[in-house]
Amino acid sequence: MSKPKLKALTINRPWCKGCGICVAFCPAKVLELDHEEKAVAVRIEDCIACSLCALRCPDLAIEVEIAPEDNEIAPPAQKRILIQNRGGSRS
């Protein structure tokens, strides 16, 4: 099993209260607080996709999406979630 790779990092700025917990827990120092005291990814290329920021955010303002491995086949439940994120559910 290889290291996880980042597919997307989403910060919901209206939900962020600027507490800085995500900044403190990020081992790669990807996040900082901007002039509005909101979290922002300033070094996204350094993200190791550990998801500590999302796990520690008390406001659920951060979402880390991990890219599937090339040789990994996602179970059916995960495939449905990926399809729904691309533009709605399939019937």
Backbone as ProteinMPNN parsed JSONL, in Angstrom:
{"seq_chain_A": "MSKPKLKALTINRPWCKGCGICVAFCPAKVLELDHEEKAVAVRIEDCIACSLCALRCPDLAIEVEIAPEDNEIAPPAQKRILIQNRGGSRS", "coords_chain_A": {"N_chain_A": [[0.84, -1.184, 0.0], [0.649, 2.136, -0.938], [1.596, 5.548, -0.099], [-1.041, 7.848, 0.753], [-2.508, 9.996, -1.72], [-3.271, 13.347, -2.428], [-6.368, 14.336, -3.683], [-8.226, 16.401, -3.606], [-8.521, 19.378, -1.68], [-10.701, 20.982, 0.283], [-11.824, 23.985, 1.607], [-14.3, 25.313, 3.457], [-14.956, 28.384, 3.632], [-16.972, 30.165, 4.777], [-17.791, 28.628, 6.959], [-15.534, 28.421, 8.519], [-14.116, 29.482, 11.523], [-11.727, 30.522, 12.175], [-10.056, 29.476, 14.187], [-7.575, 28.218, 14.152], [-6.792, 25.624, 14.715], [-6.491, 23.669, 12.732], [-4.233, 24.628, 11.411], [-2.304, 24.361, 13.398], [-2.182, 21.555, 13.717], [-1.375, 20.548, 11.255], [1.08, 18.622, 9.847], [2.695, 19.155, 7.669], [2.729, 21.829, 7.323], [0.94, 23.159, 5.576], [-1.276, 24.783, 5.785], [-2.398, 28.108, 6.653], [-3.524, 30.998, 8.507], [-5.322, 33.586, 7.006], [-5.52, 37.161, 6.268], [-8.123, 37.633, 7.023], [-8.454, 35.971, 9.093], [-9.052, 33.328, 8.399], [-8.766, 29.899, 7.41], [-6.392, 28.929, 4.977], [-4.965, 27.226, 2.223], [-1.708, 27.402, 1.677], [0.528, 26.12, 0.791], [-0.143, 23.902, -0.973], [1.009, 21.927, -2.545], [2.669, 20.606, -0.815], [1.075, 19.033, 0.737], [0.379, 16.074, 2.498], [-1.813, 14.504, 2.595], [-2.882, 13.55, 5.026], [-5.126, 14.124, 6.474], [-5.433, 15.254, 8.991], [-6.118, 17.918, 9.45], [-8.81, 18.095, 8.64], [-9.955, 16.228, 10.363], [-9.541, 17.401, 12.864], [-10.812, 19.88, 12.74], [-13.183, 21.809, 14.326], [-15.444, 22.858, 13.219], [-16.056, 21.483, 10.96], [-15.167, 22.442, 8.521], [-13.298, 21.734, 6.671], [-12.431, 19.571, 4.057], [-10.836, 16.698, 2.996], [-9.972, 15.033, 0.175], [-9.015, 11.927, -0.909], [-7.046, 10.58, -3.473], [-7.774, 7.675, -5.352], [-5.745, 4.71, -5.426], [-3.892, 3.695, -8.308], [-3.918, 0.948, -8.886], [-5.915, 0.039, -7.29], [-9.108, -1.197, -6.631], [-12.108, 0.251, -6.08], [-14.574, -0.474, -3.592], [-18.106, -1.152, -4.255], [-19.777, 0.677, -2.759], [-18.093, 2.902, -2.319], [-17.673, 3.681, -4.942], [-20.202, 4.645, -5.661], [-20.367, 6.918, -4.052], [-18.316, 8.49, -5.16], [-19.38, 8.913, -7.735], [-21.691, 10.368, -7.108], [-20.552, 12.7, -6.132], [-19.698, 13.827, -8.45], [-21.78, 15.032, -9.743], [-24.467, 14.471, -8.979], [-26.794, 11.809, -8.177], [-27.075, 8.462, -9.498], [-29.642, 6.601, -10.954]], "CA_chain_A": [[0.0, 0.0, 0.0], [1.457, 3.347, -1.038], [1.131, 6.7, 0.671], [-2.206, 8.483, 0.124], [-2.256, 11.192, -2.525], [-4.358, 14.309, -2.357], [-7.164, 14.615, -4.878], [-8.786, 17.741, -3.419], [-8.605, 19.946, -0.343], [-11.744, 21.998, 0.231], [-12.033, 24.753, 2.832], [-15.554, 26.052, 3.411], [-14.588, 29.607, 4.357], [-18.026, 30.678, 5.668], [-17.872, 27.802, 8.168], [-14.291, 28.564, 9.279], [-14.145, 30.573, 12.502], [-10.368, 31.022, 12.34], [-9.491, 29.052, 15.464], [-6.188, 27.855, 13.932], [-6.506, 24.238, 15.091], [-6.0, 22.982, 11.531], [-2.876, 25.121, 11.171], [-1.434, 23.784, 14.422], [-2.055, 20.11, 13.568], [-0.852, 20.152, 9.944], [2.507, 18.319, 9.96], [3.418, 19.647, 6.492], [2.615, 23.301, 7.323], [0.234, 23.542, 4.351], [-2.319, 25.77, 6.092], [-2.15, 29.323, 7.435], [-4.677, 31.882, 8.604], [-5.109, 34.778, 6.18], [-5.824, 38.448, 6.907], [-9.488, 37.56, 7.564], [-8.396, 34.909, 10.107], [-9.666, 32.119, 7.827], [-7.765, 28.943, 6.944], [-6.098, 28.915, 3.551], [-3.868, 26.333, 1.859], [-0.679, 28.219, 1.023], [1.523, 25.214, 0.214], [-0.932, 22.711, -1.289], [1.883, 20.903, -3.122], [3.316, 19.905, 0.288], [0.071, 18.263, 1.479], [0.626, 14.632, 2.517], [-3.138, 13.875, 2.629], [-3.058, 12.837, 6.297], [-6.479, 14.478, 6.914], [-5.49, 15.753, 10.363], [-6.825, 19.202, 9.468], [-10.25, 17.819, 8.562], [-10.359, 15.505, 11.575], [-9.468, 18.283, 14.034], [-11.616, 21.101, 12.568], [-14.424, 21.703, 15.097], [-16.57, 23.366, 12.43], [-16.19, 20.636, 9.767], [-14.988, 23.35, 7.394], [-12.253, 21.227, 5.782], [-12.628, 18.235, 3.504], [-9.687, 16.175, 2.271], [-10.36, 13.918, -0.694], [-7.853, 11.123, -1.26], [-7.113, 9.963, -4.799], [-7.62, 6.215, -5.275], [-4.525, 4.185, -6.027], [-4.105, 3.233, -9.674], [-4.21, -0.482, -8.938], [-6.921, -0.261, -6.282], [-10.488, -1.214, -7.103], [-12.965, 0.721, -4.998], [-15.805, -1.23, -3.381], [-19.276, -0.495, -4.859], [-20.268, 1.816, -1.981], [-17.224, 4.039, -2.586], [-17.907, 4.119, -6.321], [-21.423, 5.462, -5.66], [-20.048, 8.219, -3.465], [-17.543, 9.235, -6.153], [-20.294, 9.316, -8.805], [-22.571, 11.408, -6.578], [-19.782, 13.929, -6.026], [-19.441, 14.388, -9.78], [-22.914, 15.723, -10.342], [-25.763, 13.881, -8.694], [-26.852, 10.35, -8.053], [-27.569, 7.705, -10.64], [-30.707, 5.668, -10.593]], "C_chain_A": [[0.889, 1.254, 0.0], [0.862, 4.466, -0.181], [-0.084, 7.314, -0.021], [-1.794, 9.734, -0.644], [-3.498, 12.076, -2.493], [-5.052, 14.442, -3.704], [-7.722, 16.03, -4.79], [-8.764, 18.118, -1.944], [-9.593, 21.1, -0.437], [-11.867, 22.661, 1.59], [-13.299, 25.575, 2.639], [-15.363, 27.307, 4.265], [-15.715, 30.188, 5.209], [-18.144, 29.887, 6.98], [-16.66, 27.985, 9.076], [-14.397, 29.754, 10.231], [-12.751, 31.109, 12.819], [-9.712, 30.634, 13.649], [-8.021, 28.648, 15.349], [-5.823, 26.432, 14.324], [-5.925, 23.477, 13.901], [-4.559, 23.364, 11.234], [-1.906, 24.455, 12.144], [-1.19, 22.29, 14.21], [-1.474, 19.67, 12.232], [0.651, 19.892, 10.025], [3.341, 18.864, 8.799], [3.364, 21.168, 6.368], [1.998, 23.835, 6.036], [-0.7, 24.72, 4.603], [-1.783, 26.947, 6.894], [-3.47, 30.052, 7.575], [-4.365, 33.142, 7.811], [-5.482, 36.048, 6.947], [-7.24, 38.517, 7.475], [-9.6, 36.52, 8.681], [-9.168, 33.668, 9.672], [-8.541, 31.211, 7.325], [-7.632, 29.013, 5.43], [-4.905, 27.989, 3.315], [-2.842, 27.125, 1.059], [0.413, 27.371, 0.373], [0.858, 23.875, -0.104], [-0.064, 21.588, -1.844], [2.608, 20.092, -2.042], [2.367, 19.005, 1.073], [0.365, 16.761, 1.357], [-0.671, 13.833, 2.671], [-3.366, 13.057, 3.892], [-4.444, 13.063, 6.893], [-6.559, 14.96, 8.359], [-6.252, 17.072, 10.454], [-8.337, 18.987, 9.487], [-10.751, 17.127, 9.828], [-10.419, 16.414, 12.798], [-10.349, 19.527, 13.934], [-12.942, 20.967, 13.323], [-15.664, 22.156, 14.32], [-16.814, 22.565, 11.158], [-16.044, 21.456, 8.483], [-13.976, 22.846, 6.37], [-12.587, 19.812, 5.348], [-11.39, 17.864, 2.695], [-10.161, 14.971, 1.476], [-9.085, 13.232, -1.17], [-8.066, 10.51, -2.638], [-6.958, 8.449, -4.646], [-6.311, 5.8, -5.932], [-4.852, 3.647, -7.41], [-4.511, 1.771, -9.737], [-5.281, -0.908, -7.944], [-8.31, -0.198, -6.898], [-11.378, -0.834, -5.931], [-14.179, -0.182, -4.844], [-17.002, -0.468, -3.946], [-19.773, 0.718, -4.083], [-19.43, 3.055, -2.242], [-17.428, 4.56, -4.0], [-19.153, 5.0, -6.39], [-21.146, 6.844, -5.099], [-19.281, 9.073, -4.47], [-18.429, 9.735, -7.283], [-21.194, 10.451, -8.332], [-21.842, 12.734, -6.46], [-19.521, 14.581, -7.366], [-20.667, 15.038, -10.397], [-24.246, 15.022, -10.131], [-25.725, 12.377, -8.663], [-27.394, 9.729, -9.324], [-28.644, 6.762, -10.169], [-30.565, 4.386, -11.36]], "O_chain_A": [[1.772, 1.398, 0.846], [-0.226, 4.335, 0.379], [-0.16, 7.307, -1.25], [-0.855, 10.434, -0.265], [-4.628, 11.589, -2.527], [-4.405, 14.636, -4.733], [-7.698, 16.774, -5.771], [-8.965, 17.272, -1.073], [-9.353, 22.077, -1.146], [-12.0, 21.982, 2.608], [-13.361, 26.433, 1.758], [-15.585, 27.284, 5.476], [-15.43, 30.677, 6.303], [-18.558, 30.44, 7.999], [-16.746, 27.731, 10.277], [-14.718, 30.87, 9.825], [-12.599, 32.029, 13.622], [-8.891, 31.387, 14.173], [-7.288, 28.721, 16.335], [-4.649, 26.067, 14.27], [-4.967, 22.72, 14.058], [-3.755, 22.515, 10.849], [-0.815, 24.038, 11.754], [-0.095, 21.804, 14.496], [-1.108, 18.502, 12.091], [1.425, 20.824, 10.247], [4.556, 19.017, 8.927], [3.895, 21.732, 5.411], [2.463, 24.827, 5.474], [-0.889, 25.562, 3.725], [-0.856, 26.815, 7.694], [-4.426, 29.766, 6.854], [-3.275, 33.702, 7.928], [-5.73, 35.996, 8.152], [-7.528, 39.368, 8.317], [-10.696, 36.224, 9.158], [-9.852, 33.037, 10.477], [-7.499, 31.688, 6.874], [-8.617, 29.138, 4.703], [-3.958, 27.967, 4.1], [-3.08, 27.476, -0.097], [1.139, 27.852, -0.498], [1.251, 22.838, 0.431], [-0.371, 20.415, -1.635], [3.11, 19.004, -2.326], [2.8, 18.289, 1.976], [0.572, 16.246, 0.259], [-0.628, 12.617, 2.859], [-3.976, 11.989, 3.839], [-4.892, 12.277, 7.728], [-7.658, 15.066, 8.903], [-6.957, 17.313, 11.434], [-9.052, 19.624, 10.26], [-11.849, 17.414, 10.305], [-11.26, 16.216, 13.675], [-10.61, 20.171, 14.951], [-13.747, 20.096, 12.992], [-16.793, 21.868, 14.717], [-17.682, 22.921, 10.36], [-16.716, 21.192, 7.486], [-13.808, 23.458, 5.316], [-12.972, 18.968, 6.157], [-10.953, 18.615, 1.823], [-10.686, 14.009, 2.036], [-8.199, 13.859, -1.752], [-9.14, 9.985, -2.933], [-6.101, 7.99, -3.89], [-5.832, 6.445, -6.865], [-5.97, 3.193, -7.654], [-5.354, 1.394, -10.551], [-5.525, -2.102, -7.775], [-8.64, 0.753, -7.606], [-11.397, -1.521, -4.909], [-14.758, -0.616, -5.84], [-16.926, 0.75, -4.104], [-20.16, 1.71, -4.702], [-19.977, 4.15, -2.374], [-17.36, 5.768, -4.226], [-19.157, 6.002, -7.106], [-21.646, 7.838, -5.626], [-19.57, 10.261, -4.615], [-18.256, 10.862, -7.748], [-21.435, 11.399, -9.08], [-22.444, 13.788, -6.666], [-19.162, 15.757, -7.425], [-20.575, 15.558, -11.509], [-25.073, 14.993, -11.043], [-24.747, 11.752, -9.072], [-28.078, 10.377, -10.116], [-28.546, 6.189, -9.084], [-31.373, 3.473, -11.191]]}, "name": "protein", "num_of_chains": 1, "seq": "MSKPKLKALTINRPWCKGCGICVAFCPAKVLELDHEEKAVAVRIEDCIACSLCALRCPDLAIEVEIAPEDNEIAPPAQKRILIQNRGGSRS"}
